[in-house]
């Protein structure tokens, strides 16, 4: 059984990053505000928050915070 995570607080990317391929809500400063994205790293290990249909990193923007998806009802 997976440990329960708090889903009430936004996490700064300076404090922690999501797991690779995890879908999260990302918060952007002055770009999109918030979007449902997938977190991944590129071949050089750089972190990306990209749209679900942008696995190549094109269109990826630097997020400031992220939020885990809430559990399904």
PQR file of N, CA, C, O and H, with PARSE charges and radii, in Angstrom:
ATOM      1  N   UNK A   1       0.839  -1.175   0.000 -0.4000 1.5000
ATOM      2  CA  UNK A   1       0.000   0.000   0.000 -0.0000 2.0000
ATOM      3  C   UNK A   1       0.887   1.242   0.000  0.5500 1.7000
ATOM      4  O   UNK A   1       1.849   1.323   0.764 -0.5500 1.4000
ATOM      5  N   UNK A   2       0.557   2.222  -0.869 -0.4000 1.5000
ATOM      6  CA  UNK A   2       1.339   3.439  -0.961 -0.0000 2.0000
ATOM      7  C   UNK A   2       1.088   4.320   0.255  0.5500 1.7000
ATOM      8  O   UNK A   2      -0.031   4.381   0.765 -0.5500 1.4000
ATOM      9  H   UNK A   2      -0.224   2.157  -1.490  0.4000 1.0000
ATOM     10  N   UNK A   3       2.138   5.006   0.722 -0.4000 1.5000
ATOM     11  CA  UNK A   3       1.904   5.949   1.827 -0.0000 2.0000
ATOM     12  C   UNK A   3       1.063   7.117   1.335  0.5500 1.7000
ATOM     13  O   UNK A   3       1.195   7.554   0.191 -0.5500 1.4000
ATOM     14  H   UNK A   3       3.047   4.956   0.309  0.4000 1.0000
ATOM     15  N   UNK A   4       0.204   7.615   2.204 -0.4000 1.5000
ATOM     16  CA  UNK A   4      -0.639   8.742   1.836 -0.0000 2.0000
ATOM     17  C   UNK A   4       0.191  10.017   1.843  0.5500 1.7000
ATOM     18  O   UNK A   4       1.007  10.243   2.737 -0.5500 1.4000
ATOM     19  H   UNK A   4       0.097   7.261   3.133  0.4000 1.0000
ATOM     20  N   UNK A   5      -0.034  10.850   0.821 -0.4000 1.5000
ATOM     21  CA  UNK A   5       0.635  12.142   0.750 -0.0000 2.0000
ATOM     22  C   UNK A   5      -0.381  13.232   0.994  0.5500 1.7000
ATOM     23  O   UNK A   5      -1.557  13.090   0.661 -0.5500 1.4000
ATOM     24  H   UNK A   5      -0.697  10.667   0.094  0.4000 1.0000
ATOM     25  N   UNK A   6       0.080  14.317   1.575 -0.4000 1.5000
ATOM     26  CA  UNK A   6      -0.790  15.475   1.710 -0.0000 2.0000
ATOM     27  C   UNK A   6      -1.071  16.027   0.321  0.5500 1.7000
ATOM     28  O   UNK A   6      -0.149  16.188  -0.479 -0.5500 1.4000
ATOM     29  H   UNK A   6       1.036  14.433   1.845  0.4000 1.0000
ATOM     30  N   UNK A   7      -2.312  16.314   0.031 -0.4000 1.5000
ATOM     31  CA  UNK A   7      -2.645  16.889  -1.257 -0.0000 2.0000
ATOM     32  C   UNK A   7      -3.214  18.286  -1.109  0.5500 1.7000
ATOM     33  O   UNK A   7      -3.793  18.825  -2.052 -0.5500 1.4000
ATOM     34  H   UNK A   7      -3.061  16.184   0.681  0.4000 1.0000
ATOM     35  N   UNK A   8      -3.053  18.881   0.070 -0.4000 1.5000
ATOM     36  CA  UNK A   8      -3.625  20.194   0.319 -0.0000 2.0000
ATOM     37  C   UNK A   8      -2.627  21.319   0.111  0.5500 1.7000
ATOM     38  O   UNK A   8      -3.025  22.484   0.118 -0.5500 1.4000
ATOM     39  H   UNK A   8      -2.583  18.443   0.836  0.4000 1.0000
ATOM     40  N   UNK A   9      -1.357  21.024  -0.073 -0.4000 1.5000
ATOM     41  CA  UNK A   9      -0.355  22.064  -0.174 -0.0000 2.0000
ATOM     42  C   UNK A   9       0.412  21.972  -1.486  0.5500 1.7000
ATOM     43  O   UNK A   9       0.675  20.887  -2.004 -0.5500 1.4000
ATOM     44  H   UNK A   9      -1.034  20.077  -0.079  0.4000 1.0000
ATOM     45  N   UNK A  10       0.760  23.139  -2.002 -0.4000 1.5000
ATOM     46  CA  UNK A  10       1.615  23.205  -3.180 -0.0000 2.0000
ATOM     47  C   UNK A  10       3.054  22.967  -2.753  0.5500 1.7000
ATOM     48  O   UNK A  10       3.465  23.397  -1.675 -0.5500 1.4000
ATOM     49  H   UNK A  10       0.546  24.021  -1.581  0.4000 1.0000
ATOM     50  N   UNK A  11       3.818  22.283  -3.596 -0.4000 1.5000
ATOM     51  CA  UNK A  11       5.213  21.957  -3.306 -0.0000 2.0000
ATOM     52  C   UNK A  11       6.108  22.806  -4.204  0.5500 1.7000
ATOM     53  O   UNK A  11       5.920  22.824  -5.420 -0.5500 1.4000
ATOM     54  H   UNK A  11       3.484  21.934  -4.471  0.4000 1.0000
ATOM     55  N   UNK A  12       7.059  23.494  -3.629 -0.4000 1.5000
ATOM     56  CA  UNK A  12       8.008  24.271  -4.419 -0.0000 2.0000
ATOM     57  C   UNK A  12       8.963  23.321  -5.143  0.5500 1.7000
ATOM     58  O   UNK A  12       9.392  22.313  -4.580 -0.5500 1.4000
ATOM     59  H   UNK A  12       7.211  23.479  -2.641  0.4000 1.0000
ATOM     60  N   UNK A  13       9.289  23.649  -6.390 -0.4000 1.5000
ATOM     61  CA  UNK A  13      10.245  22.810  -7.125 -0.0000 2.0000
ATOM     62  C   UNK A  13      11.638  22.909  -6.509  0.5500 1.7000
ATOM     63  O   UNK A  13      12.499  22.073  -6.784 -0.5500 1.4000
ATOM     64  H   UNK A  13       8.940  24.468  -6.847  0.4000 1.0000
ATOM     65  N   UNK A  14      11.866  23.926  -5.676 -0.4000 1.5000
ATOM     66  CA  UNK A  14      13.149  24.051  -4.971 -0.0000 2.0000
ATOM     67  C   UNK A  14      13.236  23.049  -3.826  0.5500 1.7000
ATOM     68  O   UNK A  14      14.331  22.661  -3.420 -0.5500 1.4000
ATOM     69  H   UNK A  14      11.167  24.606  -5.452  0.4000 1.0000
ATOM     70  N   UNK A  15      12.074  22.626  -3.300 -0.4000 1.5000
ATOM     71  CA  UNK A  15      12.051  21.696  -2.176 -0.0000 2.0000
ATOM     72  C   UNK A  15      12.023  20.235  -2.604  0.5500 1.7000
ATOM     73  O   UNK A  15      12.681  19.383  -2.006 -0.5500 1.4000
ATOM     74  H   UNK A  15      11.184  22.941  -3.630  0.4000 1.0000
ATOM     75  N   UNK A  16      11.245  19.960  -3.656 -0.4000 1.5000
ATOM     76  CA  UNK A  16      11.070  18.550  -4.066 -0.0000 2.0000
ATOM     77  C   UNK A  16      10.456  18.516  -5.453  0.5500 1.7000
ATOM     78  O   UNK A  16       9.699  19.411  -5.828 -0.5500 1.4000
ATOM     79  H   UNK A  16      10.711  20.652  -4.141  0.4000 1.0000
ATOM     80  N   UNK A  17      10.787  17.471  -6.217 -0.4000 1.5000
ATOM     81  CA  UNK A  17      10.203  17.259  -7.537 -0.0000 2.0000
ATOM     82  C   UNK A  17       9.332  16.008  -7.509  0.5500 1.7000
ATOM     83  O   UNK A  17       9.553  15.115  -6.691 -0.5500 1.4000
ATOM     84  H   UNK A  17      11.402  16.744  -5.912  0.4000 1.0000
ATOM     85  N   UNK A  18       8.346  15.939  -8.397 -0.4000 1.5000
ATOM     86  CA  UNK A  18       7.527  14.725  -8.466 -0.0000 2.0000
ATOM     87  C   UNK A  18       8.340  13.550  -9.010  0.5500 1.7000
ATOM     88  O   UNK A  18       9.475  13.719  -9.456 -0.5500 1.4000
ATOM     89  H   UNK A  18       8.166  16.664  -9.062  0.4000 1.0000
ATOM     90  N   UNK A  19       7.753  12.381  -8.968 -0.4000 1.5000
ATOM     91  CA  UNK A  19       8.383  11.200  -9.567 -0.0000 2.0000
ATOM     92  C   UNK A  19       8.287  11.333 -11.090  0.5500 1.7000
ATOM     93  O   UNK A  19       7.327  11.908 -11.603 -0.5500 1.4000
ATOM     94  H   UNK A  19       6.831  12.244  -8.606  0.4000 1.0000
ATOM     95  N   UNK A  20       9.266  10.809 -11.801 -0.4000 1.5000
ATOM     96  CA  UNK A  20       9.251  10.844 -13.260 -0.0000 2.0000
ATOM     97  C   UNK A  20       7.986  10.157 -13.769  0.5500 1.7000
ATOM     98  O   UNK A  20       7.607   9.094 -13.276 -0.5500 1.4000
ATOM     99  H   UNK A  20      10.045  10.342 -11.384  0.4000 1.0000
ATOM    100  N   UNK A  21       7.345  10.761 -14.744 -0.4000 1.5000
ATOM    101  CA  UNK A  21       6.114  10.300 -15.394 -0.0000 2.0000
ATOM    102  C   UNK A  21       4.867  10.514 -14.537  0.5500 1.7000
ATOM    103  O   UNK A  21       3.776  10.083 -14.911 -0.5500 1.4000
ATOM    104  H   UNK A  21       7.653  11.624 -15.144  0.4000 1.0000
ATOM    105  N   UNK A  22       5.024  11.181 -13.385 -0.4000 1.5000
ATOM    106  CA  UNK A  22       3.865  11.462 -12.541 -0.0000 2.0000
ATOM    107  C   UNK A  22       3.081  12.638 -13.136  0.5500 1.7000
ATOM    108  O   UNK A  22       3.663  13.642 -13.546 -0.5500 1.4000
ATOM    109  H   UNK A  22       5.911  11.532 -13.081  0.4000 1.0000
ATOM    110  N   UNK A  23       1.773  12.497 -13.175 -0.4000 1.5000
ATOM    111  CA  UNK A  23       0.920  13.593 -13.615 -0.0000 2.0000
ATOM    112  C   UNK A  23       0.592  14.455 -12.405  0.5500 1.7000
ATOM    113  O   UNK A  23       0.171  13.953 -11.363 -0.5500 1.4000
ATOM    114  H   UNK A  23       1.300  11.681 -12.842  0.4000 1.0000
ATOM    115  N   UNK A  24       0.790  15.756 -12.558 -0.4000 1.5000
ATOM    116  CA  UNK A  24       0.582  16.708 -11.467 -0.0000 2.0000
ATOM    117  C   UNK A  24      -0.064  17.966 -12.025  0.5500 1.7000
ATOM    118  O   UNK A  24      -0.184  18.133 -13.239 -0.5500 1.4000
ATOM    119  H   UNK A  24       1.132  16.165 -13.405  0.4000 1.0000
ATOM    120  N   UNK A  25      -0.474  18.839 -11.134 -0.4000 1.5000
ATOM    121  CA  UNK A  25      -0.901  20.171 -11.521 -0.0000 2.0000
ATOM    122  C   UNK A  25       0.299  21.074 -11.265  0.5500 1.7000
ATOM    123  O   UNK A  25       0.816  21.126 -10.150 -0.5500 1.4000
ATOM    124  H   UNK A  25      -0.377  18.704 -10.148  0.4000 1.0000
ATOM    125  N   UNK A  26       0.735  21.779 -12.291 -0.4000 1.5000
ATOM    126  CA  UNK A  26       1.898  22.656 -12.146 -0.0000 2.0000
ATOM    127  C   UNK A  26       1.445  24.106 -12.141  0.5500 1.7000
ATOM    128  O   UNK A  26       0.509  24.484 -12.845 -0.5500 1.4000
ATOM    129  H   UNK A  26       0.314  21.737 -13.197  0.4000 1.0000
ATOM    130  N   UNK A  27       2.128  24.912 -11.332 -0.4000 1.5000
ATOM    131  CA  UNK A  27       1.850  26.352 -11.266 -0.0000 2.0000
ATOM    132  C   UNK A  27       3.018  27.085 -11.917  0.5500 1.7000
ATOM    133  O   UNK A  27       4.182  26.818 -11.618 -0.5500 1.4000
ATOM    134  H   UNK A  27       2.889  24.605 -10.760  0.4000 1.0000
ATOM    135  N   UNK A  28       2.686  28.010 -12.808 -0.4000 1.5000
ATOM    136  CA  UNK A  28       3.691  28.775 -13.542 -0.0000 2.0000
ATOM    137  C   UNK A  28       3.575  30.243 -13.189  0.5500 1.7000
ATOM    138  O   UNK A  28       2.472  30.745 -12.969 -0.5500 1.4000
ATOM    139  H   UNK A  28       1.740  28.227 -13.051  0.4000 1.0000
ATOM    140  N   UNK A  29       4.686  30.928 -13.135 -0.4000 1.5000
ATOM    141  CA  UNK A  29       4.703  32.363 -12.873 -0.0000 2.0000
ATOM    142  C   UNK A  29       4.525  33.109 -14.191  0.5500 1.7000
ATOM    143  O   UNK A  29       5.441  33.139 -15.014 -0.5500 1.4000
ATOM    144  H   UNK A  29       5.581  30.520 -13.314  0.4000 1.0000
ATOM    145  N   UNK A  30       3.365  33.708 -14.396 -0.4000 1.5000
ATOM    146  CA  UNK A  30       3.134  34.565 -15.548 -0.0000 2.0000
ATOM    147  C   UNK A  30       3.028  33.887 -16.895  0.5500 1.7000
ATOM    148  O   UNK A  30       3.124  34.569 -17.915 -0.5500 1.4000
ATOM    149  H   UNK A  30       2.621  33.684 -13.727  0.4000 1.0000
ATOM    150  N   UNK A  31       2.835  32.578 -16.952 -0.4000 1.5000
ATOM    151  CA  UNK A  31       2.716  31.906 -18.244 -0.0000 2.0000
ATOM    152  C   UNK A  31       1.313  31.340 -18.396  0.5500 1.7000
ATOM    153  O   UNK A  31       0.490  31.917 -19.107 -0.5500 1.4000
ATOM    154  H   UNK A  31       2.757  32.025 -16.123  0.4000 1.0000
ATOM    155  N   UNK A  32       1.028  30.230 -17.747 -0.4000 1.5000
ATOM    156  CA  UNK A  32      -0.264  29.576 -17.866 -0.0000 2.0000
ATOM    157  C   UNK A  32      -1.080  29.616 -16.576  0.5500 1.7000
ATOM    158  O   UNK A  32      -2.253  29.244 -16.577 -0.5500 1.4000
ATOM    159  H   UNK A  32       1.696  29.761 -17.169  0.4000 1.0000
ATOM    160  N   UNK A  33      -0.496  30.044 -15.523 -0.4000 1.5000
ATOM    161  CA  UNK A  33      -1.068  29.958 -14.178 -0.0000 2.0000
ATOM    162  C   UNK A  33      -0.969  28.514 -13.708  0.5500 1.7000
ATOM    163  O   UNK A  33      -0.025  28.173 -12.995 -0.5500 1.4000
ATOM    164  H   UNK A  33       0.457  30.346 -15.523  0.4000 1.0000
ATOM    165  N   UNK A  34      -1.924  27.642 -14.088 -0.4000 1.5000
ATOM    166  CA  UNK A  34      -1.858  26.223 -13.684 -0.0000 2.0000
ATOM    167  C   UNK A  34      -2.271  25.338 -14.846  0.5500 1.7000
ATOM    168  O   UNK A  34      -3.140  25.693 -15.642 -0.5500 1.4000
ATOM    169  H   UNK A  34      -2.690  27.918 -14.668  0.4000 1.0000
ATOM    170  N   UNK A  35      -1.627  24.167 -14.927 -0.4000 1.5000
ATOM    171  CA  UNK A  35      -1.942  23.194 -15.981 -0.0000 2.0000
ATOM    172  C   UNK A  35      -1.752  21.775 -15.459  0.5500 1.7000
ATOM    173  O   UNK A  35      -0.929  21.527 -14.578 -0.5500 1.4000
ATOM    174  H   UNK A  35      -0.922  23.878 -14.280  0.4000 1.0000
ATOM    175  N   UNK A  36      -2.527  20.851 -16.018 -0.4000 1.5000
ATOM    176  CA  UNK A  36      -2.311  19.431 -15.780 -0.0000 2.0000
ATOM    177  C   UNK A  36      -1.173  19.008 -16.696  0.5500 1.7000
ATOM    178  O   UNK A  36      -1.263  19.158 -17.914 -0.5500 1.4000
ATOM    179  H   UNK A  36      -3.195  21.052 -16.733  0.4000 1.0000
ATOM    180  N   UNK A  37      -0.107  18.481 -16.114 -0.4000 1.5000
ATOM    181  CA  UNK A  37       1.090  18.152 -16.877 -0.0000 2.0000
ATOM    182  C   UNK A  37       1.669  16.820 -16.408  0.5500 1.7000
ATOM    183  O   UNK A  37       1.239  16.252 -15.404 -0.5500 1.4000
ATOM    184  H   UNK A  37      -0.034  18.359 -15.124  0.4000 1.0000
ATOM    185  N   UNK A  38       2.650  16.340 -17.157 -0.4000 1.5000
ATOM    186  CA  UNK A  38       3.436  15.180 -16.762 -0.0000 2.0000
ATOM    187  C   UNK A  38       4.842  15.674 -16.452  0.5500 1.7000
ATOM    188  O   UNK A  38       5.417  16.456 -17.209 -0.5500 1.4000
ATOM    189  H   UNK A  38       3.000  16.801 -17.972  0.4000 1.0000
ATOM    190  N   UNK A  39       5.392  15.209 -15.329 -0.4000 1.5000
ATOM    191  CA  UNK A  39       6.761  15.559 -14.980 -0.0000 2.0000
ATOM    192  C   UNK A  39       7.697  14.511 -15.560  0.5500 1.7000
ATOM    193  O   UNK A  39       7.417  13.314 -15.494 -0.5500 1.4000
ATOM    194  H   UNK A  39       4.925  14.574 -14.714  0.4000 1.0000
ATOM    195  N   UNK A  40       8.806  14.963 -16.129 -0.4000 1.5000
ATOM    196  CA  UNK A  40       9.810  14.036 -16.654 -0.0000 2.0000
ATOM    197  C   UNK A  40      11.151  14.739 -16.696  0.5500 1.7000
ATOM    198  O   UNK A  40      11.229  15.954 -16.516 -0.5500 1.4000
ATOM    199  H   UNK A  40       9.033  15.936 -16.183  0.4000 1.0000
ATOM    200  N   UNK A  41      12.191  13.987 -16.929 -0.4000 1.5000
ATOM    201  CA  UNK A  41      13.523  14.555 -17.116 -0.0000 2.0000
ATOM    202  C   UNK A  41      13.982  14.235 -18.525  0.5500 1.7000
ATOM    203  O   UNK A  41      13.637  13.192 -19.079 -0.5500 1.4000
ATOM    204  H   UNK A  41      12.128  13.000 -17.076  0.4000 1.0000
ATOM    205  N   UNK A  42      14.772  15.147 -19.110 -0.4000 1.5000
ATOM    206  CA  UNK A  42      15.277  14.898 -20.452 -0.0000 2.0000
ATOM    207  C   UNK A  42      16.526  14.016 -20.393  0.5500 1.7000
ATOM    208  O   UNK A  42      16.927  13.563 -19.321 -0.5500 1.4000
ATOM    209  H   UNK A  42      15.052  15.995 -18.660  0.4000 1.0000
ATOM    210  N   UNK A  43      17.114  13.788 -21.521 -0.4000 1.5000
ATOM    211  CA  UNK A  43      18.267  12.882 -21.600 -0.0000 2.0000
ATOM    212  C   UNK A  43      19.440  13.363 -20.750  0.5500 1.7000
ATOM    213  O   UNK A  43      20.271  12.562 -20.321 -0.5500 1.4000
ATOM    214  H   UNK A  43      16.788  14.156 -22.391  0.4000 1.0000
ATOM    215  N   UNK A  44      19.507  14.679 -20.507 -0.4000 1.5000
ATOM    216  CA  UNK A  44      20.574  15.239 -19.679 -0.0000 2.0000
ATOM    217  C   UNK A  44      20.185  15.367 -18.212  0.5500 1.7000
ATOM    218  O   UNK A  44      20.963  15.877 -17.406 -0.5500 1.4000
ATOM    219  H   UNK A  44      18.832  15.330 -20.855  0.4000 1.0000
ATOM    220  N   UNK A  45      18.978  14.903 -17.860 -0.4000 1.5000
ATOM    221  CA  UNK A  45      18.534  14.938 -16.478 -0.0000 2.0000
ATOM    222  C   UNK A  45      17.865  16.232 -16.046  0.5500 1.7000
ATOM    223  O   UNK A  45      17.587  16.419 -14.862 -0.5500 1.4000
ATOM    224  H   UNK A  45      18.346  14.489 -18.515  0.4000 1.0000
ATOM    225  N   UNK A  46      17.602  17.133 -16.995 -0.4000 1.5000
ATOM    226  CA  UNK A  46      16.932  18.390 -16.653 -0.0000 2.0000
ATOM    227  C   UNK A  46      15.434  18.142 -16.446  0.5500 1.7000
ATOM    228  O   UNK A  46      14.816  17.417 -17.225 -0.5500 1.4000
ATOM    229  H   UNK A  46      17.828  16.981 -17.957  0.4000 1.0000
ATOM    230  N   UNK A  47      14.847  18.739 -15.401 -0.4000 1.5000
ATOM    231  CA  UNK A  47      13.426  18.522 -15.130 -0.0000 2.0000
ATOM    232  C   UNK A  47      12.521  19.316 -16.077  0.5500 1.7000
ATOM    233  O   UNK A  47      12.844  20.436 -16.473 -0.5500 1.4000
ATOM    234  H   UNK A  47      15.349  19.328 -14.768  0.4000 1.0000
ATOM    235  N   UNK A  48      11.385  18.714 -16.431 -0.4000 1.5000
ATOM    236  CA  UNK A  48      10.399  19.357 -17.304 -0.0000 2.0000
ATOM    237  C   UNK A  48       8.997  19.077 -16.790  0.5500 1.7000
ATOM    238  O   UNK A  48       8.705  17.980 -16.315 -0.5500 1.4000
ATOM    239  H   UNK A  48      11.122  17.804 -16.109  0.4000 1.0000
ATOM    240  N   UNK A  49       8.139  20.075 -16.890 -0.4000 1.5000
ATOM    241  CA  UNK A  49       6.714  19.924 -16.656 -0.0000 2.0000
ATOM    242  C   UNK A  49       6.063  20.198 -17.998  0.5500 1.7000
ATOM    243  O   UNK A  49       5.942  21.358 -18.391 -0.5500 1.4000
ATOM    244  H   UNK A  49       8.376  20.966 -17.277  0.4000 1.0000
ATOM    245  N   UNK A  50       5.641  19.168 -18.710 -0.4000 1.5000
ATOM    246  CA  UNK A  50       5.105  19.345 -20.053 -0.0000 2.0000
ATOM    247  C   UNK A  50       3.693  18.830 -20.180  0.5500 1.7000
ATOM    248  O   UNK A  50       3.233  18.005 -19.390 -0.5500 1.4000
ATOM    249  H   UNK A  50       5.739  18.225 -18.391  0.4000 1.0000
ATOM    250  N   UNK A  51       3.012  19.337 -21.200 -0.4000 1.5000
ATOM    251  CA  UNK A  51       1.661  18.854 -21.473 -0.0000 2.0000
ATOM    252  C   UNK A  51       1.702  17.365 -21.777  0.5500 1.7000
ATOM    253  O   UNK A  51       2.732  16.823 -22.177 -0.5500 1.4000
ATOM    254  H   UNK A  51       3.385  20.007 -21.842  0.4000 1.0000
ATOM    255  N   UNK A  52       0.580  16.726 -21.583 -0.4000 1.5000
ATOM    256  CA  UNK A  52       0.528  15.277 -21.756 -0.0000 2.0000
ATOM    257  C   UNK A  52       0.866  14.861 -23.180  0.5500 1.7000
ATOM    258  O   UNK A  52       1.308  13.733 -23.401 -0.5500 1.4000
ATOM    259  H   UNK A  52      -0.257  17.166 -21.258  0.4000 1.0000
ATOM    260  N   UNK A  53       0.667  15.752 -24.153 -0.4000 1.5000
ATOM    261  CA  UNK A  53       0.961  15.410 -25.544 -0.0000 2.0000
ATOM    262  C   UNK A  53       2.299  15.997 -25.999  0.5500 1.7000
ATOM    263  O   UNK A  53       2.543  16.067 -27.203 -0.5500 1.4000
ATOM    264  H   UNK A  53       0.308  16.668 -23.973  0.4000 1.0000
ATOM    265  N   UNK A  54       3.168  16.419 -25.087 -0.4000 1.5000
ATOM    266  CA  UNK A  54       4.464  17.001 -25.408 -0.0000 2.0000
ATOM    267  C   UNK A  54       5.607  16.266 -24.705  0.5500 1.7000
ATOM    268  O   UNK A  54       6.342  16.879 -23.931 -0.5500 1.4000
ATOM    269  H   UNK A  54       2.969  16.362 -24.109  0.4000 1.0000
ATOM    270  N   UNK A  55       5.768  14.975 -24.959 -0.4000 1.5000
ATOM    271  CA  UNK A  55       6.797  14.223 -24.247 -0.0000 2.0000
ATOM    272  C   UNK A  55       8.217  14.571 -24.654  0.5500 1.7000
ATOM    273  O   UNK A  55       9.168  14.091 -24.037 -0.5500 1.4000
ATOM    274  H   UNK A  55       5.171  14.477 -25.588  0.4000 1.0000
ATOM    275  N   UNK A  56       8.384  15.403 -25.689 -0.4000 1.5000
ATOM    276  CA  UNK A  56       9.726  15.736 -26.142 -0.0000 2.0000
ATOM    277  C   UNK A  56      10.286  16.986 -25.468  0.5500 1.7000
ATOM    278  O   UNK A  56      11.427  17.363 -25.736 -0.5500 1.4000
ATOM    279  H   UNK A  56       7.612  15.793 -26.191  0.4000 1.0000
ATOM    280  N   UNK A  57       9.517  17.632 -24.609 -0.4000 1.5000
ATOM    281  CA  UNK A  57       9.986  18.826 -23.922 -0.0000 2.0000
ATOM    282  C   UNK A  57       9.674  20.116 -24.640  0.5500 1.7000
ATOM    283  O   UNK A  57       9.808  21.190 -24.054 -0.5500 1.4000
ATOM    284  H   UNK A  57       8.590  17.326 -24.392  0.4000 1.0000
ATOM    285  N   UNK A  58       9.260  20.045 -25.899 -0.4000 1.5000
ATOM    286  CA  UNK A  58       8.883  21.268 -26.604 -0.0000 2.0000
ATOM    287  C   UNK A  58       7.598  21.789 -25.978  0.5500 1.7000
ATOM    288  O   UNK A  58       6.619  21.054 -25.847 -0.5500 1.4000
ATOM    289  H   UNK A  58       9.152  19.172 -26.375  0.4000 1.0000
ATOM    290  N   UNK A  59       7.605  23.028 -25.602 -0.4000 1.5000
ATOM    291  CA  UNK A  59       6.454  23.608 -24.926 -0.0000 2.0000
ATOM    292  C   UNK A  59       6.538  23.509 -23.418  0.5500 1.7000
ATOM    293  O   UNK A  59       5.692  24.058 -22.713 -0.5500 1.4000
ATOM    294  H   UNK A  59       8.400  23.625 -25.708  0.4000 1.0000
ATOM    295  N   UNK A  60       7.542  22.820 -22.914 -0.4000 1.5000
ATOM    296  CA  UNK A  60       7.731  22.722 -21.474 -0.0000 2.0000
ATOM    297  C   UNK A  60       8.118  24.089 -20.926  0.5500 1.7000
ATOM    298  O   UNK A  60       8.937  24.793 -21.518 -0.5500 1.4000
ATOM    299  H   UNK A  60       8.230  22.374 -23.487  0.4000 1.0000
ATOM    300  N   UNK A  61       7.533  24.456 -19.806 -0.4000 1.5000
ATOM    301  CA  UNK A  61       7.819  25.737 -19.174 -0.0000 2.0000
ATOM    302  C   UNK A  61       8.355  25.494 -17.764  0.5500 1.7000
ATOM    303  O   UNK A  61       8.047  24.469 -17.156 -0.5500 1.4000
ATOM    304  H   UNK A  61       6.868  23.884 -19.326  0.4000 1.0000
ATOM    305  N   UNK A  62       9.143  26.414 -17.245 -0.4000 1.5000
ATOM    306  CA  UNK A  62       9.649  26.247 -15.876 -0.0000 2.0000
ATOM    307  C   UNK A  62       8.563  26.526 -14.838  0.5500 1.7000
ATOM    308  O   UNK A  62       8.141  27.669 -14.666 -0.5500 1.4000
ATOM    309  H   UNK A  62       9.393  27.247 -17.739  0.4000 1.0000
ATOM    310  N   UNK A  63       8.129  25.512 -14.171 -0.4000 1.5000
ATOM    311  CA  UNK A  63       7.114  25.647 -13.130 -0.0000 2.0000
ATOM    312  C   UNK A  63       7.772  26.100 -11.832  0.5500 1.7000
ATOM    313  O   UNK A  63       8.948  25.828 -11.592 -0.5500 1.4000
ATOM    314  H   UNK A  63       8.472  24.583 -14.311  0.4000 1.0000
ATOM    315  N   UNK A  64       7.000  26.794 -10.999 -0.4000 1.5000
ATOM    316  CA  UNK A  64       7.514  27.213  -9.701 -0.0000 2.0000
ATOM    317  C   UNK A  64       7.057  26.278  -8.590  0.5500 1.7000
ATOM    318  O   UNK A  64       7.775  26.070  -7.612 -0.5500 1.4000
ATOM    319  H   UNK A  64       6.045  27.015 -11.194  0.4000 1.0000
ATOM    320  N   UNK A  65       5.848  25.709  -8.745 -0.4000 1.5000
ATOM    321  CA  UNK A  65       5.265  24.815  -7.739 -0.0000 2.0000
ATOM    322  C   UNK A  65       4.475  23.711  -8.449  0.5500 1.7000
ATOM    323  O   UNK A  65       4.100  23.846  -9.614 -0.5500 1.4000
ATOM    324  H   UNK A  65       5.265  25.878  -9.539  0.4000 1.0000
ATOM    325  N   UNK A  66       4.236  22.633  -7.731 -0.4000 1.5000
ATOM    326  CA  UNK A  66       3.406  21.558  -8.266 -0.0000 2.0000
ATOM    327  C   UNK A  66       2.537  21.012  -7.156  0.5500 1.7000
ATOM    328  O   UNK A  66       2.805  21.213  -5.971 -0.5500 1.4000
ATOM    329  H   UNK A  66       4.540  22.524  -6.784  0.4000 1.0000
ATOM    330  N   UNK A  67       1.485  20.313  -7.565 -0.4000 1.5000
ATOM    331  CA  UNK A  67       0.513  19.778  -6.620 -0.0000 2.0000
ATOM    332  C   UNK A  67       0.146  18.372  -7.092  0.5500 1.7000
ATOM    333  O   UNK A  67      -0.214  18.198  -8.256 -0.5500 1.4000
ATOM    334  H   UNK A  67       1.267  20.149  -8.527  0.4000 1.0000
ATOM    335  N   UNK A  68       0.228  17.374  -6.228 -0.4000 1.5000
ATOM    336  CA  UNK A  68      -0.191  16.021  -6.614 -0.0000 2.0000
ATOM    337  C   UNK A  68      -1.671  16.009  -6.969  0.5500 1.7000
ATOM    338  O   UNK A  68      -2.446  16.800  -6.433 -0.5500 1.4000
ATOM    339  H   UNK A  68       0.521  17.516  -5.283  0.4000 1.0000
ATOM    340  N   UNK A  69      -2.057  15.130  -7.853 -0.4000 1.5000
ATOM    341  CA  UNK A  69      -3.479  14.985  -8.160 -0.0000 2.0000
ATOM    342  C   UNK A  69      -4.190  14.394  -6.945  0.5500 1.7000
ATOM    343  O   UNK A  69      -3.644  13.532  -6.257 -0.5500 1.4000
ATOM    344  H   UNK A  69      -1.427  14.487  -8.289  0.4000 1.0000
ATOM    345  N   UNK A  70      -5.388  14.854  -6.691 -0.4000 1.5000
ATOM    346  CA  UNK A  70      -6.130  14.281  -5.557 -0.0000 2.0000
ATOM    347  C   UNK A  70      -6.526  12.838  -5.862  0.5500 1.7000
ATOM    348  O   UNK A  70      -6.630  12.460  -7.029 -0.5500 1.4000
ATOM    349  H   UNK A  70      -5.832  15.554  -7.250  0.4000 1.0000
ATOM    350  N   UNK A  71      -6.745  12.035  -4.834 -0.4000 1.5000
ATOM    351  CA  UNK A  71      -7.165  10.656  -5.068 -0.0000 2.0000
ATOM    352  C   UNK A  71      -8.553  10.610  -5.705  0.5500 1.7000
ATOM    353  O   UNK A  71      -9.380  11.495  -5.483 -0.5500 1.4000
ATOM    354  H   UNK A  71      -6.661  12.342  -3.886  0.4000 1.0000
ATOM    355  N   UNK A  72      -8.788   9.593  -6.479 -0.4000 1.5000
ATOM    356  CA  UNK A  72     -10.115   9.410  -7.079 -0.0000 2.0000
ATOM    357  C   UNK A  72     -11.135   9.084  -6.011  0.5500 1.7000
ATOM    358  O   UNK A  72     -10.805   8.477  -4.993 -0.5500 1.4000
ATOM    359  H   UNK A  72      -8.116   8.875  -6.659  0.4000 1.0000
ATOM    360  N   UNK A  73     -12.380   9.489  -6.241 -0.4000 1.5000
ATOM    361  CA  UNK A  73     -13.422   9.199  -5.217 -0.0000 2.0000
ATOM    362  C   UNK A  73     -13.722   7.715  -5.145  0.5500 1.7000
ATOM    363  O   UNK A  73     -14.561   7.292  -4.350 -0.5500 1.4000
ATOM    364  H   UNK A  73     -12.648   9.983  -7.068  0.4000 1.0000
TER
END
